[in-house]
Structures are given as structure tokens and as C-alpha cells.
Amino acid sequence: MRVSVQLNQPTAQGAQLAKPPLLPIFSAQIIVLLLGSFGLLLIDWVMAYSAFLGGLIAIAPNAYFACRAFQYSGAQAAGDVARSFYRGEAGKFLLTTIMFAGVFALIKPLEVVVIFLTYSVMMAFNWILALRFIKH
């Protein structure tokens, strides 16, 4: 009697994690932002562009981070993965700061509450979309 056992050999690349679906996530955010901003045009012009700017301040730095953070993958590239996450997060922080400062310094009049509310909603929407797409 002969028993054959086949072992799974590790690949040369190591463990691989799937890259999250960035395009669908950011596309959905932009569509929702545009629809919401256009809807606010019926109420007030300043509210509409304030909401749009608040949404852009949330989406653009997150997109930058996502592109930087997920440019490497695999266990052999662990150092590059860690560095790209740190650089992406630093860039995201700088972009967010610069965008908020630029909007408040250069654009008048503004609805400050609408900017921060839209920023918060778009950040939460990003997390919800990311969790939804990762689970599927």
C-alpha cells in the first residue's frame, strides 16, 4: 500500500493580499458628492460649493493615500509596503491641511459648517464603501 502526500509549496512571492477596489470606491464618492452639491444648488449657491469643497478635501487626500499605500504587495516587499503606507499617510495629512487652509484663505463667502459636515460624511462614506467592497 502506497500513500501519496502532496505538500503545498510556498511561492517565491510570499503572501499576497488583494488590492482594494480603489476606482469603484472613489467613483462612488465623487458621484454622491456631485449629486449632493447639485442638489444644494436648489437651496443656496454658497452651500453647494462649500459642500463640494468639503467633499474634495476628504476624497483627494484619501485617493492619494490609497495610490501610495497600495503600490507594493507581497511579503518580500514588506519594507516597501511599510514605507509607502507612512509616506501615503504623511502626504494625506499634508494635502488635507493645505486644502483646508487654502479653502479658508482663498474662498469667500463660505458655509463652514457645511464644509466640515460634508468632509465628515465623505470620510464615513469612504469607510463604509471600503468595508463593503472588502467583504464582497
VMD Tcl script that draws the C-alpha trace (Angstrom):
set ca {
  {0.00 0.00 0.00}
  {1.39 3.34 -1.06}
  {0.25 6.71 0.37}
  {0.97 9.86 -1.55}
  {1.02 13.20 0.22}
  {1.30 16.42 -1.68}
  {2.52 19.49 0.19}
  {1.72 22.97 -0.92}
  {5.00 24.69 -1.58}
  {5.21 28.39 -0.74}
  {5.51 30.63 -3.75}
  {8.56 32.75 -4.33}
  {6.48 35.91 -3.92}
  {5.14 35.09 -0.46}
  {1.74 36.05 0.84}
  {-0.38 38.23 -1.37}
  {-3.21 40.49 -0.30}
  {-5.66 41.68 -2.89}
  {-5.52 45.35 -3.73}
  {-8.76 47.02 -2.64}
  {-11.06 48.18 -5.45}
  {-10.00 51.83 -5.36}
  {-11.68 53.01 -8.56}
  {-15.22 51.90 -7.58}
  {-14.83 53.37 -4.10}
  {-13.64 56.79 -5.23}
  {-16.01 56.85 -8.21}
  {-18.99 56.26 -5.90}
  {-17.79 59.03 -3.59}
  {-17.43 61.51 -6.44}
  {-20.88 60.65 -7.82}
  {-22.51 61.11 -4.41}
  {-20.60 64.37 -3.88}
  {-21.66 65.76 -7.27}
  {-25.30 64.77 -6.75}
  {-25.35 66.30 -3.28}
  {-23.67 69.50 -4.44}
  {-26.04 69.87 -7.39}
  {-28.97 69.24 -5.05}
  {-27.78 72.03 -2.78}
  {-27.78 74.42 -5.74}
  {-31.57 74.45 -5.34}
  {-31.15 75.79 -1.82}
  {-28.08 78.05 -1.89}
  {-25.07 78.58 -4.16}
  {-22.65 79.08 -1.24}
  {-23.83 75.89 0.46}
  {-23.41 73.99 -2.81}
  {-19.80 74.95 -3.44}
  {-18.95 74.71 0.26}
  {-20.23 71.12 0.26}
  {-18.31 70.37 -2.92}
  {-15.08 71.74 -1.45}
  {-15.56 69.84 1.82}
  {-16.06 66.64 -0.14}
  {-12.99 67.24 -2.28}
  {-10.92 67.83 0.85}
  {-11.98 64.38 2.02}
  {-11.68 62.50 -1.29}
  {-8.46 63.85 -2.83}
  {-6.09 63.12 0.10}
  {-7.68 59.68 0.60}
  {-7.14 58.89 -3.08}
  {-3.52 59.99 -2.79}
  {-3.02 57.79 0.26}
  {-4.65 54.79 -1.41}
  {-2.50 55.09 -4.53}
  {0.69 55.40 -2.47}
  {-0.18 52.76 0.12}
  {-1.12 50.00 -2.31}
  {1.62 50.36 -4.89}
  {3.58 47.42 -3.40}
  {2.44 43.99 -2.25}
  {3.84 40.70 -1.07}
  {5.90 39.54 1.87}
  {9.20 40.21 0.08}
  {8.24 43.87 -0.33}
  {7.30 44.31 3.36}
  {9.73 47.20 3.82}
  {8.44 48.97 0.72}
  {4.85 48.37 1.83}
  {5.51 49.90 5.25}
  {7.35 52.90 3.77}
  {4.61 53.51 1.20}
  {1.97 53.48 3.96}
  {3.92 56.01 6.04}
  {4.60 58.25 3.04}
  {1.00 57.97 1.92}
  {-0.29 58.92 5.37}
  {2.13 61.86 5.63}
  {1.09 63.07 2.18}
  {-2.58 62.66 3.07}
  {-2.11 64.75 6.22}
  {-0.24 67.49 4.33}
  {-2.77 67.57 1.49}
  {-5.68 67.77 3.92}
  {-4.03 70.60 5.86}
  {-3.10 72.55 2.73}
  {-6.54 72.10 1.19}
  {-8.38 73.25 4.33}
  {-6.02 76.23 4.70}
  {-6.34 77.13 1.02}
  {-10.13 76.98 1.05}
  {-10.41 79.12 4.19}
  {-7.80 81.63 2.98}
  {-8.84 81.99 -0.65}
  {-12.58 81.41 -0.93}
  {-15.16 83.77 0.49}
  {-18.03 83.51 1.39}
  {-18.13 80.02 2.86}
  {-20.52 77.89 4.86}
  {-18.00 76.48 7.35}
  {-20.48 74.07 8.95}
  {-21.36 72.64 5.53}
  {-17.66 72.16 4.68}
  {-16.96 70.21 7.87}
  {-20.23 68.28 7.70}
  {-19.60 67.20 4.11}
  {-15.98 66.34 4.95}
  {-17.17 64.13 7.82}
  {-19.89 62.46 5.77}
  {-17.50 61.69 2.91}
  {-14.91 60.23 5.33}
  {-17.57 57.97 6.86}
  {-18.83 57.05 3.38}
  {-15.28 56.08 2.40}
  {-15.01 53.70 5.37}
  {-18.43 52.18 4.64}
  {-17.60 51.64 0.97}
  {-14.20 50.17 1.76}
  {-15.69 47.71 4.25}
  {-18.45 46.76 1.84}
  {-16.13 46.15 -1.09}
  {-13.62 44.23 1.03}
  {-16.33 41.88 2.36}
  {-17.50 41.03 -1.17}
}
mol new
graphics top color blue
foreach p $ca { graphics top sphere $p radius 0.5 }
foreach p [lrange $ca 0 end-1] q [lrange $ca 1 end] { graphics top cylinder $p $q radius 0.2 }
display resetview
